[in-house]
Amino acid sequence: MARNNKLPLESQHIEKALLSLSEKLKERGVSMEICIYGGSALVFGYRMRMATNDIDFRIIEMDTTGEYADRLDDLTKIIRSCIYAVGVELGAGEDWMNDGVKGFVSALENKPLEMDKHRKTIAEYPDSGNPSLRVNIPSLEYMLAMKCMAMRSESEGQDKQDIKNILRELGGPGYDAALEIITKFYPGMLPPKVFFGLREIMEGLFPEAHRGDKQDDDEQESDGGDWFLSGP
């Protein structure tokens, strides 16, 4: 979700904003653990991008030592009011953090023990001894899967550039290996854009390695197979 008339958030801006948020949460006797996704994870966690428009996040856990311990709706309102206040104070905009990504995360998010293998804590604010805000990022494999599922149809865009950078960081896995990573997080039927988009990206990055694969795919299409619907 882009912020209107706002400068992009660089890593130092994100850190300043998250620190300010943690201080406000602590004042209210509230603490929470979040995971940040998309561009914000690549900027702040992996240093693979210079800036992002906003912070896509999901609350993993929230807690309070105050009066809202048994009132989750009120607790959520307190958290949102703290987020809003930080955005206004720092000029980051009202929507500098948004949780719309929760509709696109992997079903593995509902299995905490399994999900712990695919994310890591990168920061605790205002201090690690008694944090009111713990920040996690997904593994690069999970980021690859999410980016491929969110890939837009434009011939070149930020999602595709991010996918290229992640593939390089992962050491250039083959096409089949990359699909295996994606289906680990999103099992079942994948949209055709994932197959075709990933093929196009990998051919651009590693043309020699994937020349033979494309011929195999063309033969599968000519046979009338439904490989592009059923996944690997």
C-alpha positions as CSV (number, residue, x, y, z in Angstrom):
1,M,0.0,0.0,0.0
2,A,1.7,3.1,-1.2
3,R,1.9,6.2,1.0
4,N,0.5,9.4,-0.6
5,N,3.2,12.1,-1.2
6,K,5.6,10.5,1.2
7,L,9.3,9.7,0.7
8,P,10.2,6.1,0.6
9,L,11.3,4.4,3.9
10,E,15.0,3.6,4.0
11,S,16.5,1.3,6.6
12,Q,17.3,4.1,9.1
13,H,13.8,5.5,8.8
14,I,12.3,2.0,9.5
15,E,14.5,1.6,12.6
16,K,13.7,5.1,13.9
17,A,10.0,4.4,13.4
18,L,10.0,1.0,15.1
19,L,12.0,2.3,18.0
20,S,9.4,5.1,18.5
21,L,6.6,2.6,18.2
22,S,8.2,0.4,20.9
23,E,8.4,3.3,23.3
24,K,4.8,4.2,22.8
25,L,3.8,0.5,23.3
26,K,5.8,0.4,26.5
27,E,4.1,3.5,27.9
28,R,0.8,1.7,27.5
29,G,2.0,-1.5,29.1
30,V,1.7,-3.4,25.8
31,S,4.2,-5.6,24.0
32,M,4.0,-7.4,20.7
33,E,6.0,-9.6,18.3
34,I,5.6,-9.0,14.6
35,C,7.0,-10.3,11.3
36,I,7.6,-7.8,8.5
37,Y,7.4,-8.9,4.9
38,G,8.0,-7.7,1.3
39,G,10.0,-4.7,0.6
40,S,10.5,-3.8,4.3
41,A,12.1,-7.1,5.1
42,L,14.4,-6.8,2.1
43,V,15.3,-3.2,3.1
44,F,15.6,-3.6,6.8
45,G,16.4,-7.2,7.3
46,Y,18.4,-8.3,4.2
47,R,19.7,-4.9,3.0
48,M,18.8,-6.0,-0.6
49,R,16.9,-2.9,-1.4
50,M,17.4,0.8,-0.7
51,A,13.8,1.7,0.2
52,T,10.2,0.7,0.5
53,N,6.9,2.5,0.5
54,D,5.6,1.0,3.8
55,I,6.0,-1.9,6.2
56,D,3.9,-4.9,5.6
57,F,3.5,-6.7,8.9
58,R,1.6,-9.4,10.8
59,I,1.2,-9.6,14.5
60,I,2.5,-12.9,15.8
61,E,1.8,-12.4,19.4
62,M,0.7,-9.5,21.7
63,D,0.6,-9.1,25.4
64,T,-0.1,-6.6,28.1
65,T,0.7,-6.0,31.7
66,G,-2.1,-3.5,32.0
67,E,-5.8,-3.2,32.0
68,Y,-6.2,-4.6,28.5
69,A,-5.0,-8.2,29.3
70,D,-8.4,-9.8,28.7
71,R,-9.7,-7.3,26.1
72,L,-8.1,-8.2,22.8
73,D,-10.3,-5.8,20.8
74,D,-9.2,-2.9,22.9
75,L,-5.6,-4.1,22.8
76,T,-5.6,-4.1,19.1
77,K,-7.0,-0.5,19.1
78,I,-4.2,0.6,21.4
79,I,-1.6,-0.9,19.0
80,R,-3.2,0.8,16.0
81,S,-3.3,4.1,17.8
82,C,0.4,3.8,18.6
83,I,1.2,3.0,15.0
84,Y,-0.9,6.0,13.9
85,A,0.8,8.3,16.3
86,V,4.3,7.3,15.1
87,G,3.3,7.9,11.5
88,V,2.0,11.4,12.3
89,E,5.0,12.4,14.4
90,L,7.6,11.2,12.0
91,G,5.8,12.3,8.9
92,A,5.7,8.7,7.6
93,G,1.9,8.9,6.8
94,E,-1.0,7.2,8.5
95,D,-0.4,3.9,6.6
96,W,3.3,3.5,7.1
97,M,2.5,0.1,8.6
98,N,-0.3,-2.1,7.2
99,D,-1.4,-5.6,7.9
100,G,-3.0,-6.3,4.5
101,V,-0.3,-9.0,3.9
102,K,-2.0,-11.3,6.4
103,G,-4.3,-12.4,3.5
104,F,-1.4,-13.6,1.5
105,V,0.8,-15.4,4.0
106,S,1.5,-19.2,3.8
107,A,-0.8,-21.6,5.7
108,L,2.3,-22.6,7.6
109,E,1.8,-19.4,9.6
110,N,-0.9,-21.4,11.5
111,K,1.8,-23.9,12.6
112,P,4.1,-22.0,14.9
113,L,6.6,-24.8,15.5
114,E,7.0,-25.3,11.7
115,M,7.0,-21.5,11.0
116,D,9.8,-20.9,13.5
117,K,12.1,-22.7,11.0
118,H,11.3,-20.1,8.4
119,R,11.7,-16.8,10.2
120,K,14.2,-15.2,12.5
121,T,14.3,-12.3,15.0
122,I,16.4,-9.4,13.8
123,A,15.6,-6.6,16.3
124,E,14.1,-5.9,19.8
125,Y,13.1,-2.5,20.9
126,P,13.6,-0.3,22.9
127,D,16.2,-2.7,24.3
128,S,16.8,-6.5,24.1
129,G,16.6,-6.9,27.9
130,N,12.9,-5.8,28.2
131,P,11.5,-5.4,24.7
132,S,8.0,-4.1,23.9
133,L,8.5,-4.8,20.2
134,R,10.2,-7.9,18.7
135,V,10.7,-7.8,14.9
136,N,11.1,-10.9,12.8
137,I,11.6,-11.4,9.1
138,P,10.8,-14.5,6.9
139,S,13.5,-16.7,5.5
140,L,14.7,-15.9,2.0
141,E,13.0,-19.1,0.8
142,Y,9.7,-17.9,2.2
143,M,10.3,-14.5,0.7
144,L,10.9,-16.1,-2.7
145,A,7.6,-18.0,-2.5
146,M,5.6,-14.9,-1.4
147,K,7.1,-12.7,-4.1
148,C,6.4,-15.3,-6.8
149,M,2.8,-15.6,-5.6
150,A,2.4,-11.8,-5.6
151,M,4.2,-11.3,-9.0
152,R,2.5,-8.8,-11.2
153,S,2.0,-9.2,-14.9
154,E,4.2,-6.3,-16.0
155,S,7.3,-7.4,-18.0
156,E,9.5,-5.8,-15.4
157,G,8.6,-4.5,-12.0
158,Q,9.8,-4.4,-8.4
159,D,8.5,-7.9,-7.6
160,K,10.5,-9.4,-10.4
161,Q,13.6,-7.5,-9.5
162,D,13.2,-8.7,-5.9
163,I,12.8,-12.2,-7.1
164,K,16.0,-11.9,-9.2
165,N,18.0,-10.6,-6.2
166,I,16.6,-13.4,-3.9
167,L,17.5,-16.1,-6.4
168,R,21.0,-14.7,-6.6
169,E,21.3,-14.7,-2.8
170,L,20.0,-18.3,-2.7
171,G,22.9,-19.3,-5.0
172,G,20.8,-19.7,-8.2
173,P,18.6,-22.7,-7.6
174,G,17.4,-24.5,-10.7
175,Y,13.8,-24.0,-11.9
176,D,12.5,-27.2,-10.4
177,A,14.2,-26.5,-7.1
178,A,12.7,-23.0,-7.0
179,L,9.2,-24.4,-7.7
180,E,9.8,-26.9,-4.9
181,I,10.5,-24.0,-2.5
182,I,7.3,-22.2,-3.6
183,T,5.1,-25.3,-3.2
184,K,6.5,-26.0,0.2
185,F,4.9,-22.8,1.4
186,Y,1.9,-22.8,-1.0
187,P,1.0,-26.4,-1.7
188,G,-1.6,-27.3,-4.2
189,M,-2.5,-25.5,-7.4
190,L,-0.2,-22.6,-8.3
191,P,-1.4,-19.8,-10.6
192,P,0.1,-20.1,-14.2
193,K,1.8,-16.7,-13.7
194,V,4.2,-18.4,-11.2
195,F,5.4,-21.0,-13.7
196,F,5.7,-18.6,-16.6
197,G,7.0,-15.6,-14.6
198,L,9.6,-17.7,-12.8
199,R,10.8,-19.3,-16.1
200,E,11.2,-15.9,-17.7
201,I,13.1,-14.5,-14.7
202,M,15.5,-17.5,-14.5
203,E,16.1,-17.6,-18.2
204,G,17.2,-13.9,-18.0
205,L,19.5,-14.7,-15.0
206,F,20.9,-18.0,-16.1
207,P,20.2,-18.4,-19.9
208,E,22.6,-21.3,-20.5
209,A,21.4,-23.3,-17.5
210,H,17.7,-23.1,-18.5
211,R,17.8,-23.4,-22.3
212,G,17.1,-27.1,-22.2
213,D,14.4,-26.8,-19.6
214,K,12.3,-24.5,-21.9
215,Q,12.4,-27.1,-24.6
216,D,11.1,-29.7,-22.2
217,D,8.3,-27.3,-21.2
218,D,7.3,-26.7,-24.8
219,E,7.1,-30.4,-25.4
220,Q,4.8,-30.8,-22.3
221,E,2.5,-28.0,-23.6
222,S,2.3,-29.6,-27.1
223,D,1.3,-32.9,-25.4
224,G,-1.7,-31.2,-23.9
225,G,-0.6,-31.8,-20.4
226,D,-1.9,-29.8,-17.5
227,W,1.5,-29.4,-15.8
228,F,1.0,-25.7,-15.4
229,L,-2.1,-26.2,-13.3
230,S,-1.1,-29.1,-11.2
231,G,2.4,-27.9,-10.1
232,P,5.5,-30.0,-9.7
